[in-house]
Amino acid sequence: MLIYNVTVNIDDDVHEDWLAWMQGEHIPEVMKCSLFESNKMFKVLTDDEGHTYSIQYRCDSQNKLNRYFEEYAPKLQEEHSNRYKDKFVAFRTILEEVS
């Protein structure tokens, strides 16, 4: 199993809007791609600046993940960037489940 992890630090002045948009629109759009098994969102508690979240999408194959990156990710990431320009920092990691 692979986990596509997106960690986002969002500015305080757009935090509430961002959280509602992520839960109500963005994450459902990602899941509509039908390439991920499930998702979870976590609030990072060890960050003292702004609001940081980890959104994790579970995927059962590298092929599906590659397809997501090629066919869906650019548009979805652009929508996020346009909506919250200069109000966030994000980084992405791919994790492989070991046990």
Phi and psi in degrees as GROMACS dihedral restraints (atoms count N, CA, C in turn):
[ dihedral_restraints ]
;  ai    aj    ak    al  type     phi  dphi    fc
    3     4     5     6     1  -112.1    20    10
    4     5     6     7     1   148.4    20    10
    6     7     8     9     1  -122.4    20    10
    7     8     9    10     1   123.5    20    10
    9    10    11    12     1   -92.7    20    10
   10    11    12    13     1   111.9    20    10
   12    13    14    15     1  -107.2    20    10
   13    14    15    16     1   127.5    20    10
   15    16    17    18     1  -117.9    20    10
   16    17    18    19     1   118.9    20    10
   18    19    20    21     1  -106.6    20    10
   19    20    21    22     1   127.1    20    10
   21    22    23    24     1  -128.6    20    10
   22    23    24    25     1   130.5    20    10
   24    25    26    27     1  -106.0    20    10
   25    26    27    28     1   119.5    20    10
   27    28    29    30     1  -114.9    20    10
   28    29    30    31     1   138.6    20    10
   30    31    32    33     1   -62.5    20    10
   31    32    33    34     1   148.7    20    10
   33    34    35    36     1   -59.4    20    10
   34    35    36    37     1   -37.6    20    10
   36    37    38    39     1   -71.1    20    10
   37    38    39    40     1   -15.1    20    10
   39    40    41    42     1  -120.2    20    10
   40    41    42    43     1     6.2    20    10
   42    43    44    45     1   -54.8    20    10
   43    44    45    46     1   -52.1    20    10
   45    46    47    48     1   -62.9    20    10
   46    47    48    49     1   -43.6    20    10
   48    49    50    51     1   -62.7    20    10
   49    50    51    52     1   -45.1    20    10
   51    52    53    54     1   -60.6    20    10
   52    53    54    55     1   -46.6    20    10
   54    55    56    57     1   -61.1    20    10
   55    56    57    58     1   -45.5    20    10
   57    58    59    60     1   -63.4    20    10
   58    59    60    61     1   -42.2    20    10
   60    61    62    63     1   -66.3    20    10
   61    62    63    64     1   -42.6    20    10
   63    64    65    66     1   -60.9    20    10
   64    65    66    67     1   -48.6    20    10
   66    67    68    69     1   -73.3    20    10
   67    68    69    70     1   -34.1    20    10
   69    70    71    72     1   -92.3    20    10
   70    71    72    73     1   -23.7    20    10
   72    73    74    75     1  -128.0    20    10
   73    74    75    76     1   -58.1    20    10
   75    76    77    78     1   -65.1    20    10
   76    77    78    79     1   -54.1    20    10
   78    79    80    81     1   -60.7    20    10
   79    80    81    82     1   -43.5    20    10
   81    82    83    84     1   -59.3    20    10
   82    83    84    85     1   -35.1    20    10
   84    85    86    87     1   -65.9    20    10
   85    86    87    88     1   -41.3    20    10
   87    88    89    90     1   -61.2    20    10
   88    89    90    91     1   -44.3    20    10
   90    91    92    93     1   -69.1    20    10
   91    92    93    94     1   -25.4    20    10
   93    94    95    96     1   -64.6    20    10
   94    95    96    97     1   -19.2    20    10
   96    97    98    99     1   -65.3    20    10
   97    98    99   100     1   -18.4    20    10
   99   100   101   102     1    61.6    20    10
  100   101   102   103     1    30.9    20    10
  102   103   104   105     1  -109.6    20    10
  103   104   105   106     1   -12.1    20    10
  105   106   107   108     1  -112.5    20    10
  106   107   108   109     1   145.0    20    10
  108   109   110   111     1   -76.6    20    10
  109   110   111   112     1   -39.7    20    10
  111   112   113   114     1  -164.7    20    10
  112   113   114   115     1   174.6    20    10
  114   115   116   117     1  -147.1    20    10
  115   116   117   118     1   158.6    20    10
  117   118   119   120     1  -145.5    20    10
  118   119   120   121     1   149.4    20    10
  120   121   122   123     1  -120.8    20    10
  121   122   123   124     1   134.0    20    10
  123   124   125   126     1  -125.8    20    10
  124   125   126   127     1   143.5    20    10
  126   127   128   129     1   -93.1    20    10
  127   128   129   130     1   129.5    20    10
  129   130   131   132     1   -80.6    20    10
  130   131   132   133     1   121.8    20    10
  132   133   134   135     1   -92.9    20    10
  133   134   135   136     1   -12.0    20    10
  135   136   137   138     1   -93.7    20    10
  136   137   138   139     1     8.5    20    10
  138   139   140   141     1  -101.7    20    10
  139   140   141   142     1   126.5    20    10
  141   142   143   144     1   -93.4    20    10
  142   143   144   145     1    -8.3    20    10
  144   145   146   147     1  -116.1    20    10
  145   146   147   148     1   119.0    20    10
  147   148   149   150     1    70.3    20    10
  148   149   150   151     1  -152.0    20    10
  150   151   152   153     1  -127.5    20    10
  151   152   153   154     1   124.5    20    10
  153   154   155   156     1  -118.2    20    10
  154   155   156   157     1   136.6    20    10
  156   157   158   159     1  -131.1    20    10
  157   158   159   160     1   150.5    20    10
  159   160   161   162     1  -117.4    20    10
  160   161   162   163     1   121.5    20    10
  162   163   164   165     1  -109.4    20    10
  163   164   165   166     1   123.3    20    10
  165   166   167   168     1  -118.5    20    10
  166   167   168   169     1   128.8    20    10
  168   169   170   171     1  -115.2    20    10
  169   170   171   172     1   124.2    20    10
  171   172   173   174     1   -90.4    20    10
  172   173   174   175     1   132.8    20    10
  174   175   176   177     1  -134.4    20    10
  175   176   177   178     1   140.0    20    10
  177   178   179   180     1   -94.0    20    10
  178   179   180   181     1     0.7    20    10
  180   181   182   183     1  -156.4    20    10
  181   182   183   184     1   151.1    20    10
  183   184   185   186     1   -65.5    20    10
  184   185   186   187     1   -34.3    20    10
  186   187   188   189     1   -60.8    20    10
  187   188   189   190     1   -43.6    20    10
  189   190   191   192     1   -65.2    20    10
  190   191   192   193     1   -40.4    20    10
  192   193   194   195     1   -64.3    20    10
  193   194   195   196     1   -44.4    20    10
  195   196   197   198     1   -60.5    20    10
  196   197   198   199     1   -40.5    20    10
  198   199   200   201     1   -62.4    20    10
  199   200   201   202     1   -42.1    20    10
  201   202   203   204     1   -58.8    20    10
  202   203   204   205     1   -48.2    20    10
  204   205   206   207     1   -61.8    20    10
  205   206   207   208     1   -36.1    20    10
  207   208   209   210     1   -79.7    20    10
  208   209   210   211     1   -42.8    20    10
  210   211   212   213     1   -98.9    20    10
  211   212   213   214     1   -28.8    20    10
  213   214   215   216     1  -121.0    20    10
  214   215   216   217     1   -40.2    20    10
  216   217   218   219     1   -57.4    20    10
  217   218   219   220     1   -44.4    20    10
  219   220   221   222     1   -56.8    20    10
  220   221   222   223     1   -44.8    20    10
  222   223   224   225     1   -66.8    20    10
  223   224   225   226     1   -45.2    20    10
  225   226   227   228     1   -66.4    20    10
  226   227   228   229     1   -40.0    20    10
  228   229   230   231     1   -68.2    20    10
  229   230   231   232     1   -35.8    20    10
  231   232   233   234     1   -65.3    20    10
  232   233   234   235     1   -42.0    20    10
  234   235   236   237     1   -59.0    20    10
  235   236   237   238     1   -44.3    20    10
  237   238   239   240     1   -62.6    20    10
  238   239   240   241     1   -47.4    20    10
  240   241   242   243     1   -62.4    20    10
  241   242   243   244     1   -41.5    20    10
  243   244   245   246     1   -67.2    20    10
  244   245   246   247     1   -39.7    20    10
  246   247   248   249     1   -71.2    20    10
  247   248   249   250     1   -35.9    20    10
  249   250   251   252     1  -122.0    20    10
  250   251   252   253     1    36.4    20    10
  252   253   254   255     1   -51.6    20    10
  253   254   255   256     1   130.2    20    10
  255   256   257   258     1    62.2    20    10
  256   257   258   259     1    15.8    20    10
  258   259   260   261     1  -117.3    20    10
  259   260   261   262     1     5.9    20    10
  261   262   263   264     1  -152.1    20    10
  262   263   264   265     1   161.1    20    10
  264   265   266   267     1  -129.8    20    10
  265   266   267   268     1   133.7    20    10
  267   268   269   270     1  -134.1    20    10
  268   269   270   271     1   148.4    20    10
  270   271   272   273     1  -142.4    20    10
  271   272   273   274     1   153.4    20    10
  273   274   275   276     1  -122.9    20    10
  274   275   276   277     1   142.3    20    10
  276   277   278   279     1  -137.8    20    10
  277   278   279   280     1   153.8    20    10
  279   280   281   282     1  -113.9    20    10
  280   281   282   283     1   125.8    20    10
  282   283   284   285     1  -112.4    20    10
  283   284   285   286     1   143.2    20    10
  285   286   287   288     1  -110.3    20    10
  286   287   288   289     1   127.5    20    10
  288   289   290   291     1   -69.3    20    10
  289   290   291   292     1   128.1    20    10
  291   292   293   294     1   -99.2    20    10
  292   293   294   295     1   -42.6    20    10
